[in-house]
Amino acid sequence: MQSKRGGVGIKVKPLIEEITPETTTLRNRVFEYLANHPDGTKMTELEQEFSVARIQMAKLLKDLADENKVAKRNSLYFAI
């Protein structure tokens, strides 16, 4: 398609987030917080508690869910 338009194709690298000691610490703190709140916690509470943007908290919770450490039921998150 680019050749028909006369443009040059641009290759974009996929976004890969590095795992740093800071992100590992935050993940552990969030998991511990959820473990200490067996009735569940909303994402907004986690954002406020850890002063983290929604997008970053959502990514962190998704990663923990992918590792079967966190589950979401309705709008609440639980440690498994």
mmCIF file of the N, C-alpha and C atoms, coordinates in Angstrom:
data_MODEL
# 
_entry.id   MODEL 
# 
loop_
_atom_site.group_PDB 
_atom_site.id 
_atom_site.type_symbol 
_atom_site.label_atom_id 
_atom_site.label_alt_id 
_atom_site.label_comp_id 
_atom_site.label_asym_id 
_atom_site.label_entity_id 
_atom_site.label_seq_id 
_atom_site.pdbx_PDB_ins_code 
_atom_site.Cartn_x 
_atom_site.Cartn_y 
_atom_site.Cartn_z 
_atom_site.occupancy 
_atom_site.B_iso_or_equiv 
_atom_site.pdbx_formal_charge 
_atom_site.auth_seq_id 
_atom_site.auth_comp_id 
_atom_site.auth_asym_id 
_atom_site.auth_atom_id 
_atom_site.pdbx_PDB_model_num 
ATOM 1   N N  . MET A 1 1  ? 0.815   -1.188  0.000  1.00 0.00 ? 1  MET A N  1 
ATOM 2   C CA . MET A 1 1  ? 0.000   0.000   0.000  1.00 0.00 ? 1  MET A CA 1 
ATOM 3   C C  . MET A 1 1  ? 0.864   1.259   0.000  1.00 0.00 ? 1  MET A C  1 
ATOM 4   N N  . GLN A 1 2  ? 1.924   1.243   0.815  1.00 0.00 ? 2  GLN A N  1 
ATOM 5   C CA . GLN A 1 2  ? 2.796   2.414   0.871  1.00 0.00 ? 2  GLN A CA 1 
ATOM 6   C C  . GLN A 1 2  ? 3.432   2.695   -0.484 1.00 0.00 ? 2  GLN A C  1 
ATOM 7   N N  . SER A 1 3  ? 3.761   1.624   -1.233 1.00 0.00 ? 3  SER A N  1 
ATOM 8   C CA . SER A 1 3  ? 4.418   1.843   -2.520 1.00 0.00 ? 3  SER A CA 1 
ATOM 9   C C  . SER A 1 3  ? 3.469   2.520   -3.503 1.00 0.00 ? 3  SER A C  1 
ATOM 10  N N  . LYS A 1 4  ? 2.179   2.260   -3.413 1.00 0.00 ? 4  LYS A N  1 
ATOM 11  C CA . LYS A 1 4  ? 1.210   2.901   -4.288 1.00 0.00 ? 4  LYS A CA 1 
ATOM 12  C C  . LYS A 1 4  ? 1.081   4.384   -3.975 1.00 0.00 ? 4  LYS A C  1 
ATOM 13  N N  . ARG A 1 5  ? 1.246   4.742   -2.715 1.00 0.00 ? 5  ARG A N  1 
ATOM 14  C CA . ARG A 1 5  ? 1.150   6.150   -2.314 1.00 0.00 ? 5  ARG A CA 1 
ATOM 15  C C  . ARG A 1 5  ? 2.471   6.883   -2.471 1.00 0.00 ? 5  ARG A C  1 
ATOM 16  N N  . GLY A 1 6  ? 3.519   6.140   -2.701 1.00 0.00 ? 6  GLY A N  1 
ATOM 17  C CA . GLY A 1 6  ? 4.818   6.773   -2.872 1.00 0.00 ? 6  GLY A CA 1 
ATOM 18  C C  . GLY A 1 6  ? 5.504   7.098   -1.560 1.00 0.00 ? 6  GLY A C  1 
ATOM 19  N N  . GLY A 1 7  ? 4.954   6.637   -0.470 1.00 0.00 ? 7  GLY A N  1 
ATOM 20  C CA . GLY A 1 7  ? 5.534   6.903   0.849  1.00 0.00 ? 7  GLY A CA 1 
ATOM 21  C C  . GLY A 1 7  ? 6.501   5.812   1.257  1.00 0.00 ? 7  GLY A C  1 
ATOM 22  N N  . VAL A 1 8  ? 7.166   6.082   2.329  1.00 0.00 ? 8  VAL A N  1 
ATOM 23  C CA . VAL A 1 8  ? 8.111   5.120   2.869  1.00 0.00 ? 8  VAL A CA 1 
ATOM 24  C C  . VAL A 1 8  ? 7.450   4.458   4.070  1.00 0.00 ? 8  VAL A C  1 
ATOM 25  N N  . GLY A 1 9  ? 7.510   3.138   4.129  1.00 0.00 ? 9  GLY A N  1 
ATOM 26  C CA . GLY A 1 9  ? 6.937   2.414   5.261  1.00 0.00 ? 9  GLY A CA 1 
ATOM 27  C C  . GLY A 1 9  ? 7.755   2.631   6.522  1.00 0.00 ? 9  GLY A C  1 
ATOM 28  N N  . ILE A 1 10 ? 7.094   2.775   7.619  1.00 0.00 ? 10 ILE A N  1 
ATOM 29  C CA . ILE A 1 10 ? 7.764   2.959   8.900  1.00 0.00 ? 10 ILE A CA 1 
ATOM 30  C C  . ILE A 1 10 ? 7.490   1.733   9.750  1.00 0.00 ? 10 ILE A C  1 
ATOM 31  N N  . LYS A 1 11 ? 8.542   1.152   10.268 1.00 0.00 ? 11 LYS A N  1 
ATOM 32  C CA . LYS A 1 11 ? 8.393   0.016   11.160 1.00 0.00 ? 11 LYS A CA 1 
ATOM 33  C C  . LYS A 1 11 ? 8.360   0.531   12.590 1.00 0.00 ? 11 LYS A C  1 
ATOM 34  N N  . VAL A 1 12 ? 7.381   0.060   13.336 1.00 0.00 ? 12 VAL A N  1 
ATOM 35  C CA . VAL A 1 12 ? 7.214   0.472   14.719 1.00 0.00 ? 12 VAL A CA 1 
ATOM 36  C C  . VAL A 1 12 ? 7.504   -0.712  15.619 1.00 0.00 ? 12 VAL A C  1 
ATOM 37  N N  . LYS A 1 13 ? 8.347   -0.491  16.617 1.00 0.00 ? 13 LYS A N  1 
ATOM 38  C CA . LYS A 1 13 ? 8.648   -1.549  17.572 1.00 0.00 ? 13 LYS A CA 1 
ATOM 39  C C  . LYS A 1 13 ? 7.466   -1.716  18.512 1.00 0.00 ? 13 LYS A C  1 
ATOM 40  N N  . PRO A 1 14 ? 7.166   -2.941  18.884 1.00 0.00 ? 14 PRO A N  1 
ATOM 41  C CA . PRO A 1 14 ? 6.122   -3.129  19.894 1.00 0.00 ? 14 PRO A CA 1 
ATOM 42  C C  . PRO A 1 14 ? 6.583   -2.564  21.233 1.00 0.00 ? 14 PRO A C  1 
ATOM 43  N N  . LEU A 1 15 ? 5.627   -2.071  21.998 1.00 0.00 ? 15 LEU A N  1 
ATOM 44  C CA . LEU A 1 15 ? 5.937   -1.501  23.297 1.00 0.00 ? 15 LEU A CA 1 
ATOM 45  C C  . LEU A 1 15 ? 6.261   -2.625  24.269 1.00 0.00 ? 15 LEU A C  1 
ATOM 46  N N  . ILE A 1 16 ? 7.460   -2.622  24.780 1.00 0.00 ? 16 ILE A N  1 
ATOM 47  C CA . ILE A 1 16 ? 7.873   -3.611  25.772 1.00 0.00 ? 16 ILE A CA 1 
ATOM 48  C C  . ILE A 1 16 ? 8.276   -2.844  27.014 1.00 0.00 ? 16 ILE A C  1 
ATOM 49  N N  . GLU A 1 17 ? 7.540   -3.093  28.084 1.00 0.00 ? 17 GLU A N  1 
ATOM 50  C CA . GLU A 1 17 ? 7.838   -2.403  29.326 1.00 0.00 ? 17 GLU A CA 1 
ATOM 51  C C  . GLU A 1 17 ? 8.883   -3.199  30.092 1.00 0.00 ? 17 GLU A C  1 
ATOM 52  N N  . GLU A 1 18 ? 9.938   -2.527  30.489 1.00 0.00 ? 18 GLU A N  1 
ATOM 53  C CA . GLU A 1 18 ? 10.987  -3.191  31.248 1.00 0.00 ? 18 GLU A CA 1 
ATOM 54  C C  . GLU A 1 18 ? 10.513  -3.483  32.653 1.00 0.00 ? 18 GLU A C  1 
ATOM 55  N N  . ILE A 1 19 ? 10.932  -4.605  33.166 1.00 0.00 ? 19 ILE A N  1 
ATOM 56  C CA . ILE A 1 19 ? 10.663  -4.916  34.561 1.00 0.00 ? 19 ILE A CA 1 
ATOM 57  C C  . ILE A 1 19 ? 11.831  -4.372  35.361 1.00 0.00 ? 19 ILE A C  1 
ATOM 58  N N  . THR A 1 20 ? 11.534  -3.382  36.171 1.00 0.00 ? 20 THR A N  1 
ATOM 59  C CA . THR A 1 20 ? 12.557  -2.745  36.991 1.00 0.00 ? 20 THR A CA 1 
ATOM 60  C C  . THR A 1 20 ? 12.332  -3.127  38.447 1.00 0.00 ? 20 THR A C  1 
ATOM 61  N N  . PRO A 1 21 ? 13.305  -2.880  39.293 1.00 0.00 ? 21 PRO A N  1 
ATOM 62  C CA . PRO A 1 21 ? 13.085  -3.137  40.725 1.00 0.00 ? 21 PRO A CA 1 
ATOM 63  C C  . PRO A 1 21 ? 11.892  -2.341  41.276 1.00 0.00 ? 21 PRO A C  1 
ATOM 64  N N  . GLU A 1 22 ? 11.675  -1.136  40.731 1.00 0.00 ? 22 GLU A N  1 
ATOM 65  C CA . GLU A 1 22 ? 10.559  -0.312  41.194 1.00 0.00 ? 22 GLU A CA 1 
ATOM 66  C C  . GLU A 1 22 ? 9.213   -0.945  40.833 1.00 0.00 ? 22 GLU A C  1 
ATOM 67  N N  . THR A 1 23 ? 9.092   -1.461  39.595 1.00 0.00 ? 23 THR A N  1 
ATOM 68  C CA . THR A 1 23 ? 7.825   -2.073  39.197 1.00 0.00 ? 23 THR A CA 1 
ATOM 69  C C  . THR A 1 23 ? 7.600   -3.380  39.950 1.00 0.00 ? 23 THR A C  1 
ATOM 70  N N  . THR A 1 24 ? 8.659   -4.122  40.207 1.00 0.00 ? 24 THR A N  1 
ATOM 71  C CA . THR A 1 24 ? 8.534   -5.357  40.980 1.00 0.00 ? 24 THR A CA 1 
ATOM 72  C C  . THR A 1 24 ? 8.086   -5.045  42.398 1.00 0.00 ? 24 THR A C  1 
ATOM 73  N N  . THR A 1 25 ? 8.658   -4.019  43.002 1.00 0.00 ? 25 THR A N  1 
ATOM 74  C CA . THR A 1 25 ? 8.270   -3.612  44.349 1.00 0.00 ? 25 THR A CA 1 
ATOM 75  C C  . THR A 1 25 ? 6.813   -3.180  44.376 1.00 0.00 ? 25 THR A C  1 
ATOM 76  N N  . LEU A 1 26 ? 6.392   -2.395  43.394 1.00 0.00 ? 26 LEU A N  1 
ATOM 77  C CA . LEU A 1 26 ? 5.005   -1.940  43.334 1.00 0.00 ? 26 LEU A CA 1 
ATOM 78  C C  . LEU A 1 26 ? 4.067   -3.133  43.176 1.00 0.00 ? 26 LEU A C  1 
ATOM 79  N N  . ARG A 1 27 ? 4.402   -4.064  42.306 1.00 0.00 ? 27 ARG A N  1 
ATOM 80  C CA . ARG A 1 27 ? 3.571   -5.266  42.110 1.00 0.00 ? 27 ARG A CA 1 
ATOM 81  C C  . ARG A 1 27 ? 3.427   -6.033  43.419 1.00 0.00 ? 27 ARG A C  1 
ATOM 82  N N  . ASN A 1 28 ? 4.523   -6.187  44.144 1.00 0.00 ? 28 ASN A N  1 
ATOM 83  C CA . ASN A 1 28 ? 4.485   -6.904  45.416 1.00 0.00 ? 28 ASN A CA 1 
ATOM 84  C C  . ASN A 1 28 ? 3.635   -6.154  46.444 1.00 0.00 ? 28 ASN A C  1 
ATOM 85  N N  . ARG A 1 29 ? 3.771   -4.840  46.478 1.00 0.00 ? 29 ARG A N  1 
ATOM 86  C CA . ARG A 1 29 ? 2.993   -4.037  47.426 1.00 0.00 ? 29 ARG A CA 1 
ATOM 87  C C  . ARG A 1 29 ? 1.506   -4.104  47.108 1.00 0.00 ? 29 ARG A C  1 
ATOM 88  N N  . VAL A 1 30 ? 1.153   -4.051  45.828 1.00 0.00 ? 30 VAL A N  1 
ATOM 89  C CA . VAL A 1 30 ? -0.260  -4.130  45.428 1.00 0.00 ? 30 VAL A CA 1 
ATOM 90  C C  . VAL A 1 30 ? -0.815  -5.504  45.779 1.00 0.00 ? 30 VAL A C  1 
ATOM 91  N N  . PHE A 1 31 ? -0.056  -6.555  45.490 1.00 0.00 ? 31 PHE A N  1 
ATOM 92  C CA . PHE A 1 31 ? -0.519  -7.902  45.820 1.00 0.00 ? 31 PHE A CA 1 
ATOM 93  C C  . PHE A 1 31 ? -0.717  -8.046  47.330 1.00 0.00 ? 31 PHE A C  1 
ATOM 94  N N  . GLU A 1 32 ? 0.209   -7.547  48.107 1.00 0.00 ? 32 GLU A N  1 
ATOM 95  C CA . GLU A 1 32 ? 0.106   -7.616  49.570 1.00 0.00 ? 32 GLU A CA 1 
ATOM 96  C C  . GLU A 1 32 ? -1.120  -6.825  50.061 1.00 0.00 ? 32 GLU A C  1 
ATOM 97  N N  . TYR A 1 33 ? -1.342  -5.664  49.466 1.00 0.00 ? 33 TYR A N  1 
ATOM 98  C CA . TYR A 1 33 ? -2.501  -4.848  49.825 1.00 0.00 ? 33 TYR A CA 1 
ATOM 99  C C  . TYR A 1 33 ? -3.790  -5.629  49.556 1.00 0.00 ? 33 TYR A C  1 
ATOM 100 N N  . LEU A 1 34 ? -3.878  -6.254  48.388 1.00 0.00 ? 34 LEU A N  1 
ATOM 101 C CA . LEU A 1 34 ? -5.069  -7.035  48.051 1.00 0.00 ? 34 LEU A CA 1 
ATOM 102 C C  . LEU A 1 34 ? -5.226  -8.232  48.988 1.00 0.00 ? 34 LEU A C  1 
ATOM 103 N N  . ALA A 1 35 ? -4.130  -8.862  49.351 1.00 0.00 ? 35 ALA A N  1 
ATOM 104 C CA . ALA A 1 35 ? -4.189  -10.003 50.269 1.00 0.00 ? 35 ALA A CA 1 
ATOM 105 C C  . ALA A 1 35 ? -4.706  -9.574  51.638 1.00 0.00 ? 35 ALA A C  1 
ATOM 106 N N  . ASN A 1 36 ? -4.435  -8.342  52.026 1.00 0.00 ? 36 ASN A N  1 
ATOM 107 C CA . ASN A 1 36 ? -4.890  -7.817  53.313 1.00 0.00 ? 36 ASN A CA 1 
ATOM 108 C C  . ASN A 1 36 ? -6.300  -7.245  53.263 1.00 0.00 ? 36 ASN A C  1 
ATOM 109 N N  . HIS A 1 37 ? -6.932  -7.280  52.105 1.00 0.00 ? 37 HIS A N  1 
ATOM 110 C CA . HIS A 1 37 ? -8.299  -6.793  51.925 1.00 0.00 ? 37 HIS A CA 1 
ATOM 111 C C  . HIS A 1 37 ? -9.135  -7.900  51.279 1.00 0.00 ? 37 HIS A C  1 
ATOM 112 N N  . PRO A 1 38 ? -9.495  -8.911  52.069 1.00 0.00 ? 38 PRO A N  1 
ATOM 113 C CA . PRO A 1 38 ? -10.183 -10.083 51.507 1.00 0.00 ? 38 PRO A CA 1 
ATOM 114 C C  . PRO A 1 38 ? -11.566 -9.784  50.924 1.00 0.00 ? 38 PRO A C  1 
ATOM 115 N N  . ASP A 1 39 ? -12.154 -8.635  51.261 1.00 0.00 ? 39 ASP A N  1 
ATOM 116 C CA . ASP A 1 39 ? -13.459 -8.273  50.702 1.00 0.00 ? 39 ASP A CA 1 
ATOM 117 C C  . ASP A 1 39 ? -13.346 -7.631  49.324 1.00 0.00 ? 39 ASP A C  1 
ATOM 118 N N  . GLY A 1 40 ? -12.117 -7.488  48.832 1.00 0.00 ? 40 GLY A N  1 
ATOM 119 C CA . GLY A 1 40 ? -11.897 -6.904  47.507 1.00 0.00 ? 40 GLY A CA 1 
ATOM 120 C C  . GLY A 1 40 ? -11.632 -5.421  47.566 1.00 0.00 ? 40 GLY A C  1 
ATOM 121 N N  . THR A 1 41 ? -11.045 -4.914  46.508 1.00 0.00 ? 41 THR A N  1 
ATOM 122 C CA . THR A 1 41 ? -10.671 -3.503  46.406 1.00 0.00 ? 41 THR A CA 1 
ATOM 123 C C  . THR A 1 41 ? -10.926 -3.018  44.993 1.00 0.00 ? 41 THR A C  1 
ATOM 124 N N  . LYS A 1 42 ? -11.452 -1.814  44.884 1.00 0.00 ? 42 LYS A N  1 
ATOM 125 C CA . LYS A 1 42 ? -11.667 -1.210  43.565 1.00 0.00 ? 42 LYS A CA 1 
ATOM 126 C C  . LYS A 1 42 ? -10.356 -0.630  43.045 1.00 0.00 ? 42 LYS A C  1 
ATOM 127 N N  . MET A 1 43 ? -10.280 -0.546  41.736 1.00 0.00 ? 43 MET A N  1 
ATOM 128 C CA . MET A 1 43 ? -9.073  0.011   41.124 1.00 0.00 ? 43 MET A CA 1 
ATOM 129 C C  . MET A 1 43 ? -8.834  1.448   41.586 1.00 0.00 ? 43 MET A C  1 
ATOM 130 N N  . THR A 1 44 ? -9.896  2.222   41.737 1.00 0.00 ? 44 THR A N  1 
ATOM 131 C CA . THR A 1 44 ? -9.728  3.615   42.168 1.00 0.00 ? 44 THR A CA 1 
ATOM 132 C C  . THR A 1 44 ? -9.064  3.696   43.542 1.00 0.00 ? 44 THR A C  1 
ATOM 133 N N  . GLU A 1 45 ? -9.392  2.760   44.426 1.00 0.00 ? 45 GLU A N  1 
ATOM 134 C CA . GLU A 1 45 ? -8.746  2.728   45.745 1.00 0.00 ? 45 GLU A CA 1 
ATOM 135 C C  . GLU A 1 45 ? -7.254  2.441   45.603 1.00 0.00 ? 45 GLU A C  1 
ATOM 136 N N  . LEU A 1 46 ? -6.925  1.508   44.719 1.00 0.00 ? 46 LEU A N  1 
ATOM 137 C CA . LEU A 1 46 ? -5.517  1.168   44.498 1.00 0.00 ? 46 LEU A CA 1 
ATOM 138 C C  . LEU A 1 46 ? -4.753  2.346   43.894 1.00 0.00 ? 46 LEU A C  1 
ATOM 139 N N  . GLU A 1 47 ? -5.382  3.034   42.946 1.00 0.00 ? 47 GLU A N  1 
ATOM 140 C CA . GLU A 1 47 ? -4.744  4.210   42.336 1.00 0.00 ? 47 GLU A CA 1 
ATOM 141 C C  . GLU A 1 47 ? -4.405  5.244   43.399 1.00 0.00 ? 47 GLU A C  1 
ATOM 142 N N  . GLN A 1 48 ? -5.354  5.504   44.276 1.00 0.00 ? 48 GLN A N  1 
ATOM 143 C CA . GLN A 1 48 ? -5.154  6.512   45.320 1.00 0.00 ? 48 GLN A CA 1 
ATOM 144 C C  . GLN A 1 48 ? -4.128  6.050   46.342 1.00 0.00 ? 48 GLN A C  1 
ATOM 145 N N  . GLU A 1 49 ? -4.227  4.795   46.750 1.00 0.00 ? 49 GLU A N  1 
ATOM 146 C CA . GLU A 1 49 ? -3.319  4.257   47.764 1.00 0.00 ? 49 GLU A CA 1 
ATOM 147 C C  . GLU A 1 49 ? -1.860  4.313   47.318 1.00 0.00 ? 49 GLU A C  1 
ATOM 148 N N  . PHE A 1 50 ? -1.620  4.013   46.043 1.00 0.00 ? 50 PHE A N  1 
ATOM 149 C CA . PHE A 1 50 ? -0.247  3.922   45.544 1.00 0.00 ? 50 PHE A CA 1 
ATOM 150 C C  . PHE A 1 50 ? 0.158   5.099   44.659 1.00 0.00 ? 50 PHE A C  1 
ATOM 151 N N  . SER A 1 51 ? -0.737  6.083   44.519 1.00 0.00 ? 51 SER A N  1 
ATOM 152 C CA . SER A 1 51 ? -0.456  7.280   43.702 1.00 0.00 ? 51 SER A CA 1 
ATOM 153 C C  . SER A 1 51 ? 0.043   6.896   42.310 1.00 0.00 ? 51 SER A C  1 
ATOM 154 N N  . VAL A 1 52 ? -0.739  6.036   41.661 1.00 0.00 ? 52 VAL A N  1 
ATOM 155 C CA . VAL A 1 52 ? -0.375  5.524   40.343 1.00 0.00 ? 52 VAL A CA 1 
ATOM 156 C C  . VAL A 1 52 ? -1.500  5.857   39.368 1.00 0.00 ? 52 VAL A C  1 
ATOM 157 N N  . ALA A 1 53 ? -1.146  6.203   38.154 1.00 0.00 ? 53 ALA A N  1 
ATOM 158 C CA . ALA A 1 53 ? -2.128  6.498   37.111 1.00 0.00 ? 53 ALA A CA 1 
ATOM 159 C C  . ALA A 1 53 ? -2.938  5.251   36.786 1.00 0.00 ? 53 ALA A C  1 
ATOM 160 N N  . ARG A 1 54 ? -4.174  5.461   36.369 1.00 0.00 ? 54 ARG A N  1 
ATOM 161 C CA . ARG A 1 54 ? -5.096  4.357   36.065 1.00 0.00 ? 54 ARG A CA 1 
ATOM 162 C C  . ARG A 1 54 ? -4.494  3.386   35.044 1.00 0.00 ? 54 ARG A C  1 
ATOM 163 N N  . ILE A 1 55 ? -3.890  3.890   33.992 1.00 0.00 ? 55 ILE A N  1 
ATOM 164 C CA . ILE A 1 55 ? -3.356  3.021   32.942 1.00 0.00 ? 55 ILE A CA 1 
ATOM 165 C C  . ILE A 1 55 ? -2.252  2.120   33.493 1.00 0.00 ? 55 ILE A C  1 
ATOM 166 N N  . GLN A 1 56 ? -1.412  2.669   34.358 1.00 0.00 ? 56 GLN A N  1 
ATOM 167 C CA . GLN A 1 56 ? -0.332  1.873   34.950 1.00 0.00 ? 56 GLN A CA 1 
ATOM 168 C C  . GLN A 1 56 ? -0.901  0.829   35.904 1.00 0.00 ? 56 GLN A C  1 
ATOM 169 N N  . MET A 1 57 ? -1.898  1.213   36.707 1.00 0.00 ? 57 MET A N  1 
ATOM 170 C CA . MET A 1 57 ? -2.502  0.255   37.634 1.00 0.00 ? 57 MET A CA 1 
ATOM 171 C C  . MET A 1 57 ? -3.240  -0.842  36.872 1.00 0.00 ? 57 MET A C  1 
ATOM 172 N N  . ALA A 1 58 ? -3.926  -0.471  35.799 1.00 0.00 ? 58 ALA A N  1 
ATOM 173 C CA . ALA A 1 58 ? -4.642  -1.463  34.996 1.00 0.00 ? 58 ALA A CA 1 
ATOM 174 C C  . ALA A 1 58 ? -3.663  -2.479  34.406 1.00 0.00 ? 58 ALA A C  1 
ATOM 175 N N  . LYS A 1 59 ? -2.531  -2.016  33.909 1.00 0.00 ? 59 LYS A N  1 
ATOM 176 C CA . LYS A 1 59 ? -1.503  -2.907  33.347 1.00 0.00 ? 59 LYS A CA 1 
ATOM 177 C C  . LYS A 1 59 ? -0.956  -3.827  34.427 1.00 0.00 ? 59 LYS A C  1 
ATOM 178 N N  . LEU A 1 60 ? -0.676  -3.271  35.585 1.00 0.00 ? 60 LEU A N  1 
ATOM 179 C CA . LEU A 1 60 ? -0.137  -4.051  36.684 1.00 0.00 ? 60 LEU A CA 1 
ATOM 180 C C  . LEU A 1 60 ? -1.133  -5.134  37.116 1.00 0.00 ? 60 LEU A C  1 
ATOM 181 N N  . LEU A 1 61 ? -2.420  -4.769  37.246 1.00 0.00 ? 61 LEU A N  1 
ATOM 182 C CA . LEU A 1 61 ? -3.444  -5.735  37.641 1.00 0.00 ? 61 LEU A CA 1 
ATOM 183 C C  . LEU A 1 61 ? -3.642  -6.805  36.573 1.00 0.00 ? 61 LEU A C  1 
ATOM 184 N N  . LYS A 1 62 ? -3.557  -6.417  35.313 1.00 0.00 ? 62 LYS A N  1 
ATOM 185 C CA . LYS A 1 62 ? -3.678  -7.397  34.233 1.00 0.00 ? 62 LYS A CA 1 
ATOM 186 C C  . LYS A 1 62 ? -2.531  -8.397  34.291 1.00 0.00 ? 62 LYS A C  1 
ATOM 187 N N  . ASP A 1 63 ? -1.328  -7.895  34.512 1.00 0.00 ? 63 ASP A N  1 
ATOM 188 C CA . ASP A 1 63 ? -0.163  -8.784  34.616 1.00 0.00 ? 63 ASP A CA 1 
ATOM 189 C C  . ASP A 1 63 ? -0.324  -9.754  35.781 1.00 0.00 ? 63 ASP A C  1 
ATOM 190 N N  . LEU A 1 64 ? -0.786  -9.255  36.933 1.00 0.00 ? 64 LEU A N  1 
ATOM 191 C CA . LEU A 1 64 ? -0.992  -10.115 38.093 1.00 0.00 ? 64 LEU A CA 1 
ATOM 192 C C  . LEU A 1 64 ? -2.097  -11.136 37.816 1.00 0.00 ? 64 LEU A C  1 
ATOM 193 N N  . ALA A 1 65 ? -3.132  -10.726 37.100 1.00 0.00 ? 65 ALA A N  1 
ATOM 194 C CA . ALA A 1 65 ? -4.214  -11.648 36.746 1.00 0.00 ? 65 ALA A CA 1 
ATOM 195 C C  . ALA A 1 65 ? -3.703  -12.718 35.780 1.00 0.00 ? 65 ALA A C  1 
ATOM 196 N N  . ASP A 1 66 ? -2.847  -12.321 34.826 1.00 0.00 ? 66 ASP A N  1 
ATOM 197 C CA . ASP A 1 66 ? -2.270  -13.281 33.879 1.00 0.00 ? 66 ASP A CA 1 
ATOM 198 C C  . ASP A 1 66 ? -1.406  -14.324 34.592 1.00 0.00 ? 66 ASP A C  1 
ATOM 199 N N  . GLU A 1 67 ? -0.848  -13.934 35.746 1.00 0.00 ? 67 GLU A N  1 
ATOM 200 C CA . GLU A 1 67 ? -0.021  -14.842 36.541 1.00 0.00 ? 67 GLU A CA 1 
ATOM 201 C C  . GLU A 1 67 ? -0.864  -15.611 37.566 1.00 0.00 ? 67 GLU A C  1 
ATOM 202 N N  . ASN A 1 68 ? -2.181  -15.458 37.477 1.00 0.00 ? 68 ASN A N  1 
ATOM 203 C CA . ASN A 1 68 ? -3.118  -16.113 38.407 1.00 0.00 ? 68 ASN A CA 1 
ATOM 204 C C  . ASN A 1 68 ? -2.875  -15.735 39.861 1.00 0.00 ? 68 ASN A C  1 
ATOM 205 N N  . LYS A 1 69 ? -2.507  -14.483 40.089 1.00 0.00 ? 69 LYS A N  1 
ATOM 206 C CA . LYS A 1 69 ? -2.307  -13.980 41.444 1.00 0.00 ? 69 LYS A CA 1 
ATOM 207 C C  . LYS A 1 69 ? -3.458  -13.084 41.883 1.00 0.00 ? 69 LYS A C  1 
ATOM 208 N N  . VAL A 1 70 ? -4.186  -12.552 40.896 1.00 0.00 ? 70 VAL A N  1 
ATOM 209 C CA . VAL A 1 70 ? -5.280  -11.619 41.168 1.00 0.00 ? 70 VAL A CA 1 
ATOM 210 C C  . VAL A 1 70 ? -6.476  -12.007 40.312 1.00 0.00 ? 70 VAL A C  1 
ATOM 211 N N  . ALA A 1 71 ? -7.662  -11.838 40.892 1.00 0.00 ? 71 ALA A N  1 
ATOM 212 C CA . ALA A 1 71 ? -8.897  -12.081 40.146 1.00 0.00 ? 71 ALA A CA 1 
ATOM 213 C C  . ALA A 1 71 ? -9.785  -10.846 40.271 1.00 0.00 ? 71 ALA A C  1 
ATOM 214 N N  . LYS A 1 72 ? -10.593 -10.612 39.228 1.00 0.00 ? 72 LYS A N  1 
ATOM 215 C CA . LYS A 1 72 ? -11.539 -9.502  39.248 1.00 0.00 ? 72 LYS A CA 1 
ATOM 216 C C  . LYS A 1 72 ? -12.948 -10.073 39.227 1.00 0.00 ? 72 LYS A C  1 
ATOM 217 N N  . ARG A 1 73 ? -13.754 -9.644  40.178 1.00 0.00 ? 73 ARG A N  1 
ATOM 218 C CA . ARG A 1 73 ? -15.163 -10.021 40.234 1.00 0.00 ? 73 ARG A CA 1 
ATOM 219 C C  . ARG A 1 73 ? -15.959 -8.739  40.341 1.00 0.00 ? 73 ARG A C  1 
ATOM 220 N N  . ASN A 1 74 ? -16.842 -8.546  39.365 1.00 0.00 ? 74 ASN A N  1 
ATOM 221 C CA . ASN A 1 74 ? -17.579 -7.282  39.224 1.00 0.00 ? 74 ASN A CA 1 
ATOM 222 C C  . ASN A 1 74 ? -16.549 -6.166  39.108 1.00 0.00 ? 74 ASN A C  1 
ATOM 223 N N  . SER A 1 75 ? -16.516 -5.218  40.008 1.00 0.00 ? 75 SER A N  1 
ATOM 224 C CA . SER A 1 75 ? -15.526 -4.145  39.894 1.00 0.00 ? 75 SER A CA 1 
ATOM 225 C C  . SER A 1 75 ? -14.477 -4.238  40.997 1.00 0.00 ? 75 SER A C  1 
ATOM 226 N N  . LEU A 1 76 ? -14.386 -5.400  41.648 1.00 0.00 ? 76 LEU A N  1 
ATOM 227 C CA . LEU A 1 76 ? -13.444 -5.568  42.744 1.00 0.00 ? 76 LEU A CA 1 
ATOM 228 C C  . LEU A 1 76 ? -12.321 -6.529  42.365 1.00 0.00 ? 76 LEU A C  1 
ATOM 229 N N  . TYR A 1 77 ? -11.143 -6.243  42.892 1.00 0.00 ? 77 TYR A N  1 
ATOM 230 C CA . TYR A 1 77 ? -9.962  -7.079  42.678 1.00 0.00 ? 77 TYR A CA 1 
ATOM 231 C C  . TYR A 1 77 ? -9.633  -7.823  43.972 1.00 0.00 ? 77 TYR A C  1 
ATOM 232 N N  . PHE A 1 78 ? -9.244  -9.084  43.825 1.00 0.00 ? 78 PHE A N  1 
ATOM 233 C CA . PHE A 1 78 ? -8.934  -9.948  44.962 1.00 0.00 ? 78 PHE A CA 1 
ATOM 234 C C  . PHE A 1 78 ? -7.608  -10.649 44.720 1.00 0.00 ? 78 PHE A C  1 
ATOM 235 N N  . ALA A 1 79 ? -6.842  -10.866 45.797 1.00 0.00 ? 79 ALA A N  1 
ATOM 236 C CA . ALA A 1 79 ? -5.656  -11.729 45.705 1.00 0.00 ? 79 ALA A CA 1 
ATOM 237 C C  . ALA A 1 79 ? -6.143  -13.169 45.715 1.00 0.00 ? 79 ALA A C  1 
ATOM 238 N N  . ILE A 1 80 ? -5.509  -14.003 44.917 1.00 0.00 ? 80 ILE A N  1 
ATOM 239 C CA . ILE A 1 80 ? -5.888  -15.417 44.868 1.00 0.00 ? 80 ILE A CA 1 
ATOM 240 C C  . ILE A 1 80 ? -4.914  -16.207 45.716 1.00 0.00 ? 80 ILE A C  1 
# 
